[in-house]
Amino acid sequence: MTATSADPTTQVWPYCVHGSGADGAGCRGRIVEPHTVCLAHLTDADRSAYLAGLQPGADLDHRGTSFTEELLSELLAALTDPATDEPHLGNAVFDTARFSGDAHFDGAKISGNASFCETEIVGNAWFYGTEIGGDARFDDAEIGGNAWFVSARISGDADFYRVHVGGDALFQKAQIAGETHVVATEIGGDAWFDDMEFGGDLWLSAATIRGSASLAGATFNGNVFFHSTVFERTAQVGPLVCAGTLDVSEAVFHGAVTIEASTAALQCTRTRWASTAALRLRHTAVDLSDAVLEYPVSIAARARPFIVNGLEMPEPDSTDLPVQVVSLRGVDAAHLVLTDVDLTDCLFVGTIHLDQLRLEGRCLLAPTPSGLRRRGVWPVRCTPRQTLAEEHHWRATRTRGADGWVPAPEGEAVLDPAALAPVYRQLRKAFEDGKDEPGAADFYYGEMEMRRHDPGTPRAERALIAAYWALSGYGLRASRALGWLLATMTATVLAMMLWGLPQDDPKPQSTGTLTGRTIAMTTDTPDPANPHGPYAQRMSTVRFEKSMRVVINSVVFRSSGQDLTTAGTYTEMASRLVEPALLGLAVLAVRSRVKR
């Protein structure tokens, strides 16, 4: 990226005639009027006269000029303000200039704009404590050594397009009031932006940082964009406070990275994590769509503000909003760990290896609507459980006015149950592997709901699943199973009292014959007689006690030993089949909620 001399046919300033030949080649430095040569080629007497005529705050235009360290020092000394003992410039234009050694602008005050486009600095660039009252431009600059902008103050925008820095780029405690563009820039060493204050957006895009990077203690009133930037070594992004969006989309982190941020949103679309990463966040909505996770990546909510230099970082408009993960689509979740995050609006469909996702702490998912809602003509209450945001979107299309279900965002496709069932299945396994059986039960319920509503499920299977749901909530709702058990036992008791118990208990009868001294006896019990008379007479306390005995024994697969009518016998057989099954479903449901 070394700057070259400008083409004289396109050059917009009167250039130096020193060394010019017939071909027009030679020095491209801007002339110092009324002379015909640049500052570097003035005679000693002319240079001394020019420098003596400069006053603090004067504008400088030395485009294309070659500077030695001594020449630059003489120029800045001529502009030194006696009140501050620091150089004071108006507008400073050094486009395509070449500094053969270090470029020292430490402590200088530039009241206007500063332009160093296509400048070549062989050594280090020193702007330590420099104050620039307007915009600062360093487009296409070449800095062979380090670039020092520590404690610099820029009142306008700062542009660093296509800059090449051979060493470190140091911006600690600098203040930039406008936008900052560090685009397509290459930094051969470390990049330090600690404790910086950015009044506008920071665009650190399509850049390459070959050393370590740090933005600890930085504050941003706008957005931060790391689009397509490559971090080749470790990166410490934060602690920082960003009023807008922190966007690391398509960035590549080859080394370990820690992101600590309080920001409205963290965009990680197609970000590549080629090493371990820890994201500790506050009040943030995280989008991980299509991110590539080659090593473990953890996302955790931080409960307390970040501490920098022993003080809490101020958070403008801070709220109690949780850390939200809004999308995992396209992510391989095998290396992902989520801790204390809100997954209420998270889109899961399309996530790979979702069954290996680790959820720790308290991770919230979308609940079912509370209160009563209308299904047909009857008001019903939704079964309380954790659900996917995608199920909310689908159910909102099936109910009038959404009925408590959250509709899909504008432009978001609504998926059918066939696409949601596998997601529930994989999340269930993730919870089971994490020894969270109650949480896994909710996802099993969701999976069965999607199978029940999927038109592609065979009709007979759907009918069986519907019966399973109605009787016990897929073996997960003990109250439903116990309710059916109680109803079945009540019906059985009534059936026994009305038709199952005989009118009277049959009494054995004996008959015999006497032949000589021998008596032959036969004892027989007559068939139970069906009850007769008004139904009200059959509802007696005695018959109720006998019926209860039959029913209770039936629940535990035991015969009561009670003489029954034909109707009672078949009723007892049916109750001995149905009621133990309902009791078993209730026990299964209780176990699923207390198992660890």
Secondary structure, 3 states (H helix, E strand, C coil): CCCCCCCCCCCCCCECCCCCCCCCCCCCCEECCCCCCEHHHCCHHHHHHHHHCCCCCEEEECCCCEECHHHHHHHHHHCEECCCCEEEEEEEECCCCEECCCEECCCCEECCCEECCCCEECCCEECCCCEECCCEECCCCEECCCEECCCCEECCCEECCCCEECCCEECCCCEECCCEECCCCEECCCEECCCCEECCCEECCCCEECCCEECCCCEECCCEECCCCEECCCEEEEEEEEEEEEECCCCEECCCEEEEEEEEEEECCCCEECCCEEEEEECCEEECCCCEECCCEEEEECCCCCEECCEECCCCCCCCCCCEEEECCCCEHHHEEEECCECCCCECCCCECHHHCEEECCCECEECCCCEEEECCEEEECCCCEECHHHHHHHHCCCCCHHHCCCCCCCCCCCCHHHHHHHHHHHHHHHHHCCCHHHHHHHHHHHHHHHHHCCCCCHHHHHHHHHHHHHHCCCCCHHHHHHHHHHHHHHHHHHHHHHHCCCCCCCCEEEEEEECCEEEEEEECCCCCCCCCCHHHHCCHHHHHHHHHHHHHHHCCCCCCCCCCHHHHHHHHHHHHHHHHHHHHHHHHHHHHHCC
